Amino acid sequence: MSYALTDADKAATEKLNDDERYNHFVNKVAEHEQLWILTDEHGCMMLTSDDDEDCIPVWPHADYAKAWAVDDWAQCKPEAITLKVWQSRWVPGMEEDELLVAVFPISDAAGVLVEPGELQEAFDRKKKTGRQN
């Protein structure tokens, strides 16, 4: 289930540094049990990091993913993935393919690059604590 995102919320979040956006992402995904990727007719979009590591970018809301979909990515559409499907299918598949997750990139920042299992552990810890920000 998605949540309402105001322009003020979006502007405030985009001013956060990479680590703060990562924490915001973990909080929102744990709370709403959904994350977003970008897809086109060929499937999920991927990035290559400065270190030549293949990554799948993810966002906590469709509007953030749409904002990223410009220039070469303009044909892409946001697609929701439930946290349950992420955990059961995406994490094992990404680990097998040696892919990283690019958490919450914005126009001028690549986001935090993490192993899929590390991100899943962050979701699990957040859900166990029950604290939602």
N, C-alpha and C positions, 0 to 999 in steps of 0.2 A: 504494500500500500504506500502510495506516495504522500507527501506532505505538501502543504502550501508554502511557496517560496516567494517572498516579497522582493521587490527591487532593492529595498534597504537591506534585507538579509543577505541578498546576493552580493551587494557592494561591500558590506562588512566582511563577509567570508573571503572575498577576493583580496582583501588587505592582509589576511593572515599569512604568516610564513608557512613554509612547507610542513613543518612539524605540527603547527597549529591546525592546518587544513587536514593533515592525517588524523589527528585526534577528533576533529569535527566529523570527518568521514566515518570513523569507527563508531562514534556515538550515534550518528544518524542511521547508519546501516543496522547496527544492533537494535536500535529502537523500532525501525520500520521494516526490518527484515527484507530489505531490497537494495540492490545496487544497480548501477547503469553502465552499460558499455556502448560503443558505437559500432554499427554494422552497415554493410552495404550488400549488394547482390552476391558478393563473394564470401561474406561471413564477417567475423569479428575483425575490427581494425587493430593493428599492432603498431608499436613504436620500436625504434632502435635507440638505445641509450647512447650517451657519449662514449661509453665503454664497450660499444657493440653488443650489448645484451638485448635480446628481444623481450618486449614487455607488452602487456595488455593494459591500456589505461582504463580506469574505473572512476565513477563519480557517485555522490550520494543522491543526486537528483537529476532528472532528465534535462532540466534547464541548463545545468552546468555542462552536461555533455553536448547539448545543442550549441552552446557558446564556443565550444572547442571545434565544432564541425564547420570550419571555414577553409578557404583555399583548396588544397588537394583533398580535403576531407568533406567538402561541401555537399557531396552526394550521400553522406552518411546520416543515419537515423539512430536516435537513442533507443536502446532495447533494455528492458528491465530483466533482471535475474533475481530470483528469490534467494535469500540467504541459504535456504535448505538445498537448492539446486547448486548454488555456488560451492557449498561444502561437499556435496556428494559427487558432483561431476567435474566442475571446473578445477578445484584445487588438485585432485589427483591427476587430471589431464595436463594441467600446466606444469606440475612437478615432473611428470613423465617426459614432457617436451622441453624441460629446463627453461621455462619462461618465468619472468618476473612480473609483478604487478606494479604499474605506475599509478600510485594512489593520488587522485584528485589533482591532475595537472590543470593549470590555467594558462592563459595566453602567454604570460612571461615567465612561467616557472613549470618545470617538468614534473613536480610532485616528488613524493618519497617512493623510492624503488625498494620493494620488499619481496621476499619469497612468499609464494601463496600460502604455505603452511604457517608462516609467521603472522600473516594477516588474519588467517582463520583463528589462531590463538588469541589475537587481540580481540576479535569478535566474541570468542568464548569467554574471555576474562571479563569483558564489559557486560555480557549477559548474566554472568554469575554474580557480579557485584550489584546488579539491579539499578545502578545509578545511570540515569539518563540526563544528558546535558542538552 
